[in-house]
Amino acid sequence: MRLPTLTTLLTTLLLVLLLPSVIALDITPTTTSSQHNSIATFNFTITGNESTISQVTLSPFIAANGDNFTVTPTINFPAPNGSAVQGSISFNIENPSQPQYNATLNVSADNTTSLFTLTLNILQNKDFSLQATDGEAALHKTTNNVVSHEKVKLTIINTGSQPLEQVRIDNVELNNGQQKINITPSEDNFSLNPGENKTVSFDATLAGISRGIYSGVAKVIADGFEKQATLRLTVRDATISLEVLNTVLPSSERNVTINHTLQLHNNGDFDLTGVSIDLPQGVTLLSATPTAILKGETVNVSIQAVIPLDQDSGEKRLADIQISSNEGTTTATLYSNAVSKLKVNNIKLKLLDYVASTVSQDGGEFGKEANPGDTFSITVDVENDFSDSDDVDYAIEDIEINVVFEEAGEDGDDIEGDSDRFDLSAQEKKTVPIDMDEDRIDWHVREGTHLITVTVQGEDENSAIHTTTFTAKVVVKRDPNEDIRITAYDVSPTTLTCGEDLTIEVEGRNIGSRSDKNVRLVVSNLNLGIAEDLKFEMGDYASEECDAIDNPDEGCREFLFRKTFTIPTDIASKTYPILIKTYHDHSVESDQKTVPINIQCDEVTDETSQSTNEDSNENSKTQNTATANQETSNNGGAQETLFNKEQGSTDNTIAVQNNLAPKKISFEVLPPSEPTQIIKKQSLEESDLYLPVLILLTLIVVGGIISATTALRK
């Protein structure tokens, strides 16, 4: 046998590589069946060479008679990759009228398109559903005659794929436990095509029945299939009812005439005849009075009303209108809507020591966000909006402002406040401070938007009350991290003498959204021997309400520190600051307070005081010499002692200055077990006499050596 040459093999390989691959894609089966109002699914096996599927689309389904419907399919069509894989196409169908439909499946793969015909068979079935509508009958109170009757109704819907040739409805017996009512369908033998429906009403004989709710079961039989539905009829007393609509006049000034349209709606069970309208003084009927108002009818009536000078602002009662008929009488109230001449120009909200934020439009939002625990103050700018012309230059007197800061107080209560009473002449303006019951937003306030509602009220010279309401939005935001705040503190007494006791009390809480295992409280003034540095764990703002210092491992949200110190007897008479600070994450400052105390030590002389100050200064110098990287701020001895772990020493101290701004320290800090003020006597090397003494001793030694050498030579 002759073997192929190398050239032939190479040529064949090249042709295989260069010629496009042949795609043999196939799916089976391509036929499925489905019921009406269901999900149809084609589950098939996909076979073929390895390929890449780029697009799969499905055409509308079309029946032989041209009836068609479009679907939104869910397509799962994986590439065969040389082996058989499972795919599917599913979609919802509703009420197709034909037994069979075809669609084209278009599959694009590797620039080649394959077309497949999918056949959908609709399973033929008969089915229907029922929908009942309750009825109602109204009887005259005295004669018991039927005044109105809304019949019970039943709707039959053909939900199958085949016509219903014979639909039958039996008579229905309704009862209320004591009496029975027989009701008869208006039709009881009819047909329905697929998708078609028919509503059948039931006639009833209501003579002599009593009031109540009657119910019974209706049976519907269609081509041998039976279904049931519950029917109800309510029998009640007939009512006479006339509703007067659109009774509020449009907003207006005072001492003007307003034209307006009222609507009279008969929503009772009787037609109203012999209608008459009785209007009070100041209100005139412009249109003709209707002679009758039929059941369910609405009649428009035009009136004219005068707004008096003493009419209060807002929707206030102006007059009563009486509409009479042969069947009964209805009285309605007409309301005026006189404008208020008290104008709120703006509200100012001042938080902490920040510049006040202003809202000048009703419903506006303050630009500055509030935080839990913020102190605040509110002022309101008010104006008398009466013109200063001679005929309407009315003053408004006894003006009072009421303010409600919603849900900003303890336990979510409102914080309320008011102003002193004052007067405003026409066009006069005034900025009024508000005396609030509380001046601090509660620590546990709800996060989000809170409303401040301002109500201003006063009386003009015509005895008209003017009321204006103005609202502003405040956004309260809580720190998403830990936020350790000093919520209360007391240092007492603040004036005392040497040797007396000083009591320091500090309360705080975490108002942030995150707990912290490394909270610190520092209370210090080293000159007074006060050096407290406590470390403990705190939970977030929603944690348990307990003392974190007494329970350091329970994640309490609050802490309480209280301790008494004795003032030294050998210190100078002056003012000493007590520094109180809180930290989170070991060394990140959260809050601080400084309380000055005045110490008078009459028994200490000026010389002793000077000596004490010199000793204190020398003490600072000694600590600076003995400790690497140490900074000291005296401030009357208000120091805070930290330990630098990175330098590997537990004795090196850092005195941090009393600074109100939060200050972060880049190295990790551990609290001291007991901060100690180091007092060290001055050595000879640090004395100003050191150098002269050293020179003198050197001369004596040199002189001695010379003398000894001379003596030896002799």
Residue, then its C-alpha position, 0 to 999 in steps of 0.5 A: m500500500r502506498l503511503p501518503t506523502l508528507t506534502t499530501l498530509l500537510t495539504t490536508l491539514l491546511l485545508v482542515l484548518l482553513l475551511p469553516s467548521v460544519i455545524a450540525l445543530d438539532i433539537t428534539p422534541t419540537t412539540t408540546s401541549s398545554q392547558h388554557n391560562s397556564i405556562a407552556t414549556f418546551n423541554f428539548t435535547i440540543t445536539g450538534n458539534e461544538s459551537t457558540i450560540s449568539q442569539v435565540t429568538l421565537s416568532p409569534f404563534i400562528a394557527a391555521n386560521g390566522d389566529n395568533f398570539t405573541v409571547t415573552p419567553t424564558i429561554n434556556f438554550p446552552a451550546p451543545n459543545g459536541s455533546a447533548v445538553q438539555g434546554s427549555i423555552s417557557f411562556n404564559i398563554e391565556n385563552p387561545s381559541q384554536p387547538q394548534y399553533n406553530a412558531t419559528l425558533n431562530v438559533s444563530a451560532d457561529n455565523t450560521t442560522s438554524l430554523f426550527t418549527l415548534t408546535l403547541n397543542i392546546l388541550q381542549n377543556k370546559d371550565f367556568s368561574l363565578q363572581a357574586t355581587d351582593g344586593e341591598a333593599a331599603l324599606h320605609k320605616t313606617t309602611n315597610n314598603v320597598v323604597s329601593h332594591e339593588k338586586v343580587k347578581l351573579t356573573i358566569i365566565n367561560t374560562g375553558s377552551q370550548p363553548l358551554e352549550q347549556v348553562r342552568i341556574d337554579n332558584v336560590e333560597l336566602n335566609n337570615g335564620q328567622q325568615k326566608i326569601n326566594i330569589t329567581p334568576s332572570e336567565d337560567n338557560f344560555s350558552l357561553n363561548p370561550g372567554e365570554n361572560k354573562t351577568v344574571s340578576f335575581d328577582a325577589t319578593l320582599a313583602g313582609i320581610s324583616r330587616g337583616i342580612y340574608s344569604g344562600v348558595a347558588k348552583v350553576i350547572a354547565d354541560g354537566f359541570e357544577k359550581q357554587a357561589t354564596l349570594r347575600l341580600t341586606v334589608r335595611d331601613a330607607t334613609i333620607s339624606l342630603e349632603v351639602l358639598n363644597t362648603v368652604l369659601p375661597s381664601s379672601e380678605r375681610n370686608v369683601t363679597i365672595n361668589h361661590t357654588l354649593q353642591l347638593h347631593n341626594n345620597g338617600d333612598f328617596d327623591l326629594t320634592g318641594v325643596s327650599i333653601d333658607l340663608p342667613q343675613g350676609v349670604t344671598l342666593l344667586s341661582a334659582t332654587p331647585t324644585a326637586i332633587l332626585k335620588g343620586e342627583t347632584v344640583n349646583v347652587s350659586i350663593q354670595a357671601v360677605i366676609p365681616l371685618d371681625q372674622d377670624s382667620g382660617e376655616k371658620r364658621l360663617a353661617d348655617i344653611q338650611i335645605s328643606s323638602n317634603e321628605g325632611t330638612t338638612t342643615a349645613t355649615l358654611y365656612s369662611n377662609a379669611v387670611s391671617k395678617l400675621k406673617v412669619n418671615n423666617i425661623k432661626l435655629k442655633l445649634l451649640d455655638y454654630v451660626a444660626s441656620t435659617v428657614s424662610q419658606d414654610g416647610g423648608e429644611f435647615g441647612k445645618e444637621a443636628n446631633p443628639g445632645d446638641t443645645f439649641s435656641i430658636t428665634v422667629d421673625v414676625e411681621n404685621d402684614f396689614s397695609d399702613s394706609d389709613d383705612v386698614d392700618y390695624a395694629i395686632e395686639d397680644i401676639e404670642i408665639n408657640v413652638v413645638f420641636e416634635e419628638a426631640g425630647e426625652d422618650g420621644d416627647d415634644i419640646e415646647g416653648d413660647s414667647d412673651r406677648f407683644d404688639l405690632s403696628a401695621q408693617e412692623k417686624k420683630t425678631v422674637p426669642i422663644d423660651m423652650d422648656e428644654d434647650r437640649i435635643d435628647w441624647h436618645v432622639r430618633e434619627g431622621t427628620h423632625l418638624i419645628t412647628v411655629t404658631v403665631q396668634g394675635e387679635d386686631e383692632n376689629s377683634a378678629i383673631h389672626t393665626t399663622t402656622f409655619t413649619a421647618k424641618v430639622v435633620v438629626k444625624r447620629d455618629p455612625n461610630e462611637d461618640i463618648r460625650i460628657t453629659a453632666y459634670d460638677v466640681s464643688p466647691t469651686t472656692l476653697t482653702c488648702g486642706e479642704d475636700l474637693t468633690i468631682e462628679v462626671e456623667g457621660r454616655n456613648i451617643g454613637s452607633r458603635s460600641d468601644k472596648n477602649v474608652r477612657l475618662v481622664v480627670s486631672n490637675l497634677n499640682l493638686g494631686i488629681a490624676e485619674d485615668l480610667k479605662f472601660e468598655m461601653g456599648d452603643y447608644a441603644s445598649e443597656e442603661c447601666d454604669a460602665i465604670d462599675n460594670p466595665d465588661e457589660g457594654c453599658r451606654e453610660f458611666l458615672f464617676r464620683k471621687t473626693f480629693t483633699i487639696p494639698t496644704d503647701i500650694a500657692s493661692k490661685t485659680y487651678p483648672i480641673l481638666i475632664k476628658t473622654y477618649h475612644d479607641h484608647s487615645v482619640e479625644s471625644d469630649q472635654k470640659t474645663v472647670p476652674i477652681n479658686i484656692q485661697c491658702d491664707e496660712v501660706t506666705d508669699e515666700t512659701s508660694q514662690s518656693t512652691n511655684e519654683d519647685s513646680n517648675e523644677n519638677s517639670k524640668t526634671q521630668n523633661t530631662a529624665t523622660a524622652n519625647q516628653e511635652t509639658s503644659n502647666n496650665g495650673g497643673a492641669q495635665e493628662t498622662l499617657f504612656n508611649k508603648e512604641q518606645g518600649s517604656t512604661d515610665n515615659t510620660i507625655a503631658v498633653q496640653n488642655n486643648l478644646a479641639p479633638k486631638k488624635i495621637s498617632f501611636e498606640v496608648l496604654p493607660p497608666s496604672e497610677p499617674t505619679q508626679i516625680i519630684k527630684k532634687q537638683s544635682l551638682e551637675e545641674s547647678d550653676l557652680y558646677l563649672p567653677v568648682l570643676i576648674l578649681l579642683t583641676l587647678i588644685v590637682v595640677g598644682g599638687i602634681i607639679s609640687a610632687t614632681t619638684a619634690l622628687r627631683k630634689 
